[in-house]
């Protein structure tokens, strides 16, 4: 009787492992690829200081942190629809990183065919009072 060679055992084990793990990994990729529905916000930071952007929920409570936008840059942010206020209204809070200034935007209605635009304006000391948020027709 001949015993199988060790390399044949390894090959068989790797084949068996591949047949078991392969379908599982394909399933998890498919499930995670579905994604959560979201709306688009385009944030333009026209100041020197970096800022963190948070959603504002109903009752002026702070929600999820959406993004950090570095100074003098523009970033496209996906906002989960679960973070919107009733009526598909979006409001955000902008905070200077390392600064003491915050700004809460007015609520804008977003949805299919529209995007939210956030223009972050900062003074020399980082104050955010001149910032604006508005809805815009989504580019085609």
For each residue, the residues with C-beta under 8 A, 3 or more apart:
1:
2:
3:
4: 8 9
5: 8 9
6: 9 10
7: 10 11
8: 4 5 11 12
9: 4 5 6 12 13
10: 6 7 13 14
11: 7 8 14 15
12: 8 9 15 16
13: 9 10 16 17
14: 10 11 17 18
15: 11 12 18 19
16: 12 13 19 20
17: 13 14 20 21
18: 14 15 21 22
19: 15 16 22 23
20: 16 17 23 24
21: 17 18 24 25
22: 18 19 25 26
23: 19 20 26 27
24: 20 21 27 28
25: 21 22 28 29
26: 22 23 29 30
27: 23 24 30 31
28: 24 25 31 32
29: 25 26 32 33
30: 26 27 33 34
31: 27 28 34
32: 28 29
33: 29 30
34: 30 31
35: 38
36: 80 81 82
37: 80 81
38: 35 78 79 80 81
39: 78 79 81 84 88 90 110 111 114 115 116
40: 76 77 78 79 115 116 138
41: 66 76 77 78 79 90 92 110 115 116 117 118
42: 74 75 76 77 115 116 117 118
43: 53 67 69 74 75 76 77 118 120
44: 73 74 117 118 119 120
45: 50 51 69 70 71 72 73 74 75 120 122
46: 72 119 120 121 122
47: 51 71 72 120 121 122 123 126 128
48: 71 72 122 126
49: 71 96 97 98 99 122 126
50: 45 68 69 70 71 96 97 98
51: 45 47 68 69 94 95 96 97 120 128
52: 65 67 68 94 95 97
53: 43 65 66 67 68 69 77 92 93 94 95 118
54: 62 63 64 65 66 92 93 95
55: 62 63 64 66 79 83 84 90 91 92 93
56: 60 61 62 63 85 91 92 93 104 105
57: 60 61 62 63 83 85
58: 61 85 86
59:
60: 56 57 104
61: 56 57 58
62: 54 55 56 57 93
63: 54 55 56 57 83
64: 54 55 80 83
65: 52 53 54
66: 41 53 54 55 77 79 83 92
67: 43 52 53 75 77
68: 50 51 52 53 97
69: 43 45 50 51 53 73 74 75 120
70: 45 50 73
71: 45 47 48 49 50
72: 45 46 47 48
73: 44 45 69 70
74: 42 43 44 45 69
75: 42 43 45 67 69
76: 40 41 42 43
77: 40 41 42 43 53 66 67
78: 38 39 40 41
79: 38 39 40 41 55 66 83 84 90 110 116
80: 36 37 38 64 83
81: 36 37 38 39 84 88
82: 36
83: 55 57 63 64 66 79 80 90
84: 39 55 79 81 88 89 90 110
85: 56 57 58 89 90 91 107
86: 58 89
87: 109
88: 39 81 84 109 110 111
89: 84 85 86 107 108 109 110
90: 39 41 55 79 83 84 85 107 108 109 110 116
91: 55 56 85 104 105 106 107 108 133
92: 41 53 54 55 56 66 104 105 118 133
93: 53 54 55 56 62 102 103 104 105
94: 51 52 53 102 103 104 105 118 120 128 131
95: 51 52 53 54 99 101 102
96: 49 50 51 99 100 101 102 122 126 128
97: 49 50 51 52 68
98: 49 50
99: 49 95 96 126
100: 96 126
101: 95 96 122 126 127 128
102: 93 94 95 96 128
103: 93 94 128 129 131
104: 56 60 91 92 93 94
105: 56 91 92 93 94 108 118 131 132 133
106: 91 133
107: 85 89 90 91
108: 89 90 91 105 116 133 134 135
109: 87 88 89 90 114 135
110: 39 41 79 84 88 89 90 114 115 116 135
111: 39 88 114
112:
113: 137 138
114: 39 109 110 111 135 136 137 138
115: 39 40 41 42 110 135 136 137 138 139
116: 39 40 41 42 79 90 108 110 133 134 135 136
117: 41 42 44 132 133 134 135 136
118: 41 42 43 44 53 92 94 105 131 132 133
119: 44 46 131 132 133
120: 43 44 45 46 47 51 69 94 128 131
121: 46 47 128 130 131 132
122: 45 46 47 48 49 96 101 126 127 128 130
123: 47 126 127 129 130
124:
125:
126: 47 48 49 96 99 100 101 122 123
127: 101 122 123 130
128: 47 51 94 96 101 102 103 120 121 122 131
129: 103 123
130: 121 122 123 127
131: 94 103 105 118 119 120 121 128
132: 105 117 118 119 121
133: 91 92 105 106 108 116 117 118 119
134: 108 116 117
135: 108 109 110 114 115 116 117
136: 114 115 116 117
137: 113 114 115
138: 40 113 114 115
139: 115
140:
